Amino acid sequence: MKDLAQPLEGGDASFEKIDLRKLPPLKSLKGFEATARLSSVRGAAEELNLTHPAISHQIQTLENSLACKLFEREGRHIRLTPAGERYYQFVRKALEILINGSEEVRCHTSQPTLRVQTYITTSIRWLAPRLPKFKKRHPDVNLEVCTYNADWEFDEKHADVAIIYKTQALPDYLHWQPIFQSKVFPVCSPDFLANLPSPPQPQDLLDQPLISVYTEEKYWNWQNWFESAQVPLQDAGHSPKVMDVDTLAAALEMAIIGEGIALVNGPFADQDLATGRLVIPVDHHATDTGEWGVVCHKNMLNDSQVKTFSQWLLEQ
């Protein structure tokens, strides 16, 4: 017998013709396998999403084809006959071989992976929680999410599409679509807010520990926020207490445990604000010159996976 794991050569005369007339009704094999494994026609019907009579008909058809009984009743239950037990071993092995072969072919013929570039915080706090819904709706799209920290530009050599923040026009060969508004605002824990003056004013934050993300400094920072709130730092008489971290994800975690006040640009604290783990101490949002969006090369606009993912992003 040939090794079933070996590839078949086209026109290989060493393979004899299969007498398909000897095959049993293939459709009935799934019903037989499930019934034998579960010892229940009803259970097989539920598992295969068929009716009880449909499974019974499959078994009867298979028994007529084989000219032997595969099941026998034992009170209210059914069990395999000796012939059924022998036949089940062949059916089970044949179905497993077909499944393994089909999966191997799918892996070699499936669509290429869609490479998605984004930042660490964007991935952790916005994209990752939504990806299970995307995969459920589009199971045929394989995603590879690449997170970047220091580099904020679109890396077109290693990504097909990206969620990035831009402050200036992109090259003409790139396609840009905004996905959410840029707005910069402070957040802290409810316990931290309780120790601030009531209601706190922008200048009150100068005396509090502020958490700064140094990788974001060139785009937005505490100095910009205070100046937009009409609190120039040079007039404050002292420098605010600032703790530097490398990602907004780290800054938000520090804010949640009461270590200070973090500055957010975008929807990355929305869930914590909704659940009350974070609050906005001063209702002042600074407008920024940049915007968040999805970018890809224009020659990828008609790629089905890029179109699917980009449209899904816009829906979010």
Sequence and secondary structure as in RCSB ss.txt:
>XXXX:A:sequence
MKDLAQPLEGGDASFEKIDLRKLPPLKSLKGFEATARLSSVRGAAEELNLTHPAISHQIQTLENSLACKLFEREG
RHIRLTPAGERYYQFVRKALEILINGSEEVRCHTSQPTLRVQTYITTSIRWLAPRLPKFKKRHPDVNLEVCTYNA
DWEFDEKHADVAIIYKTQALPDYLHWQPIFQSKVFPVCSPDFLANLPSPPQPQDLLDQPLISVYTEEKYWNWQNW
FESAQVPLQDAGHSPKVMDVDTLAAALEMAIIGEGIALVNGPFADQDLATGRLVIPVDHHATDTGEWGVVCHKNM
LNDSQVKTFSQWLLEQ
>XXXX:A:secstr
   TTS   TT TTS    GGGS  THHHHHHHHHHHHT HHHHHHHHT  HHHHHHHHHHHHHHHTS  EEEET
TEEEE HHHHHHHHHHHHHHHHHHHHHHHHHHHHS   EEEEEEHHHIIIIIGGGHHHHHHH TT  EEEEEESS
  S  TTT SEEEEEESS   TTEEEEEEE  EEEEEB HHHHHTS SS  GGGGGGS EEEEGGGTTT  HHHH
HHHTT  GGGSSS   EEEES HHHHHHHHHTTS EEEEESSTTHHHHHHTSSB SS   EE S EEEEEEEGGG
TT HHHHHHHHHHHH 
